[in-house]
Amino acid sequence: MRTKQFLKILVLFCLFANTISAQNKPNIVVIMADDIGVGDIGFYHKQRTGKEPVVPTPNIDKLIDQGMRFSDAHSPASLCAPTRFSMMTGNFSYRNKKGPWGVWGPDRDAGIEPNFTTVARVAKKGGYNTAFFGKWGLGGDWDAKPKSISGYENVQKGAGYYGFDYSVALPEGIQNVPYAFYEDGKFMKLKDDSKITKIPFEQLKYSDENKRKVGGSVGDSNWDPTLAGPVLANKAVTYINQQSNTKKPFFLYYCSQAVHLPHAPSSTLNGEKIAGATLETHGDMIKELDVQVGMMIAALKKNNLYDNTLIVFTSDNGGLPNYKYSPKLEKLGHDSSDGKNGYKGSIYEGGHRIPFVAVWSGHIKPKSKSDIVMVGHDMMPTIAAVTNVSLEKEVVLDAANLLPILTGKSEAPIHKYLMHQAQKGKGGYYAIREGDFKLVMSVTKRDVFDDLKVDGLYNLKDNVLEDPSGNLKGKEVYKEKISQLKNKFLELRKPGATTLY
């Protein structure tokens, strides 16, 4: 009898302990902007120029004030699609045999299985509720046939398949078919009379004529890209409100549509004027992004979740060219690349330097800064560490746990090498970084290295702007360094070779 009572007490104790443990695990919110450069953030504009920002970002600046910012942070790639694979798996996109340069198209295989896991599956294994909002960009399976509008009612192998309990997704963002929202994989009508149809080019609000399709593009009959931000932000806020009633921690991955083209700001969001709030639509989109961030932070605080939430803000790649998309703002000193060479899609620093900010009350010191070299996809093992889930080294080859850095327990470097790649017509640019040295190379046919040519060697400590006058490739003293880095690059392209220490 006593044995039975003891066993009952033991079971209840274990259940109670597990509940406490689950409640003590922090919630995790990762916000990834689309095409935001370091210089698009007000804090960094003021840091670079000493002047007030042309486009204020008070909510993002407040995160910087309350947490840790990284001065040498990089996106996994210079373009959005390959970065999205990396953020999900913790691996550089060249390891993806199905899409080494990105999964472009809503019907593509994401290339995740069978070799990789996903950050959502890791969080679920750790006892978390998981949710995804925004631009998916990792393909999917449809019943749709070419040139048809039928079969787009449901998507298989979307966010739900890869471990998210709940999702409100734009399969290809606001820039490609289907121009529609999907809630848990099912077509989510923007209005009651919405239907999947072919919508005219003018409805896309794109200025790029390459997006014009004969007969129109597949999407929601009521498609309006100005509604994308409000839909995503309000859905995320609703989700946060609902989580306050659960006993499980949650992982929320929010991939904003801002500030990707077409620049179609909402008229208002959360009571604030968006469209027309700045001199250009690019600036309006930056403001819309900042308001989206503010809405989620406010929801966390309202539900007493903020203090026990690890919040990360970052971007999928470098910013957009000022001369093309924000010339009026540029005249006033705004620079999306924060003075660096290159923009989105570039092999140079401006193509992959990103803002990366982490906040966790009581664990991350406010107003702190880390100068270690890190990559956005480091969130994969970081989340594994937070959720107490072990990862196999063969599955995550390029991402390192940030938790010791964030909590001030370590300042040791975590990446031995960084790998970069960028398109060059049918060819490609490649780079490898070790310490302060960055070797830039190119080929005439992508991923064929028979004619791998050295374009430049830069010491980023002395020449972070990658000024051509500081190109070291022609100096005899660096001949051995160039050879060593070139050989290491080829070695790291082989399966199973890790870029970590």
Order of alpha helices (4+ residues) and beta strands (2+ residues): alpha-beta-alpha-alpha-beta-alpha-alpha-beta-beta-beta-beta-beta-alpha-beta-alpha-beta-beta-beta-alpha-beta-alpha-alpha-alpha-beta-beta-alpha-alpha-beta-beta-beta-beta-alpha
